Amino acid sequence: METRFERVKKAVEALHRDLDRYEKLLGSVGELERYQESGLWKEDFEADERGELPDGLRRGVLSEDGLYDLLEDISELNARMTLSRK
């Protein structure tokens, strides 16, 4: 039982730390959602496709599925956290 107690305790502590970090990023999540919904993402994506953006620019947010998949993952995570509270 002590081993189980220690494993669970460490996992709970790590989850608290990770949730604290996640909560601090919620404003950025909202900005990413607005960026995608506003149509600006599509404009930036098309500009990149036309070669109008600098070569050295990091493009994670402009990958075809990157932003969509991240926002879906966030939605699933939020649903999961809501379920775990019941």
C-alpha positions as CSV (number, residue, x, y, z in Angstrom):
1,M,0.0,0.0,0.0
2,E,2.8,2.4,0.7
3,T,4.1,2.0,-2.8
4,R,0.7,2.8,-4.3
5,F,0.4,5.7,-1.9
6,E,3.7,7.2,-3.1
7,R,3.0,6.6,-6.8
8,V,-0.4,8.3,-6.5
9,K,1.0,11.1,-4.4
10,K,3.7,11.9,-6.9
11,A,1.3,11.8,-9.8
12,V,-1.1,14.1,-8.1
13,E,1.7,16.6,-7.3
14,A,2.9,16.5,-10.9
15,L,-0.7,17.0,-12.2
16,H,-1.1,20.0,-9.9
17,R,2.2,21.5,-11.3
18,D,1.1,20.8,-14.9
19,L,-2.4,22.3,-14.3
20,D,-0.9,25.4,-12.9
21,R,1.2,25.8,-16.0
22,Y,-1.8,25.1,-18.2
23,E,-4.0,27.6,-16.4
24,K,-1.4,30.3,-17.0
25,L,-1.6,29.6,-20.8
26,L,-5.4,29.8,-21.1
27,G,-5.1,33.4,-22.4
28,S,-2.9,32.1,-25.2
29,V,-5.4,29.4,-25.9
30,G,-8.1,32.0,-26.4
31,E,-5.8,34.0,-28.7
32,L,-5.1,31.0,-30.8
33,E,-8.9,30.2,-31.1
34,R,-9.6,33.8,-32.1
35,Y,-6.7,33.7,-34.6
36,Q,-8.1,30.6,-36.3
37,E,-11.8,31.8,-36.2
38,S,-11.0,35.3,-37.5
39,G,-9.8,34.1,-40.9
40,L,-6.4,35.6,-40.3
41,W,-4.9,32.1,-40.0
42,K,-6.2,31.3,-43.5
43,E,-4.7,34.5,-44.9
44,D,-1.4,33.7,-43.3
45,F,-1.5,30.1,-44.5
46,E,-2.2,31.3,-48.1
47,A,0.6,33.9,-47.9
48,D,3.0,31.2,-46.8
49,E,1.9,28.9,-49.6
50,R,2.6,31.8,-52.1
51,G,6.1,32.1,-50.6
52,E,5.4,35.6,-49.1
53,L,6.7,34.8,-45.6
54,P,10.3,34.8,-44.6
55,D,12.2,31.5,-45.0
56,G,13.4,31.4,-41.4
57,L,9.9,31.9,-39.9
58,R,8.8,29.0,-37.7
59,R,5.6,27.6,-39.1
60,G,4.1,25.3,-36.5
61,V,0.9,27.3,-36.3
62,L,0.7,27.5,-40.1
63,S,0.9,23.7,-40.7
64,E,-2.4,22.5,-42.3
65,D,-3.6,20.6,-39.3
66,G,-1.3,21.8,-36.5
67,L,-3.5,24.5,-35.0
68,Y,-6.7,22.6,-35.5
69,D,-5.3,19.5,-33.9
70,L,-4.0,21.4,-30.9
71,L,-7.3,23.1,-30.3
72,E,-9.1,19.8,-30.6
73,D,-6.6,18.3,-28.1
74,I,-7.3,21.2,-25.7
75,S,-11.1,20.6,-26.1
76,E,-10.7,16.9,-25.3
77,L,-8.5,17.7,-22.4
78,N,-11.0,20.2,-21.0
79,A,-13.8,17.7,-21.4
80,R,-11.7,15.0,-19.7
81,M,-10.9,17.3,-16.7
82,T,-14.6,18.2,-16.4
83,L,-15.6,14.5,-16.4
84,S,-13.0,13.8,-13.7
85,R,-14.5,16.4,-11.4
86,K,-17.9,14.6,-11.3
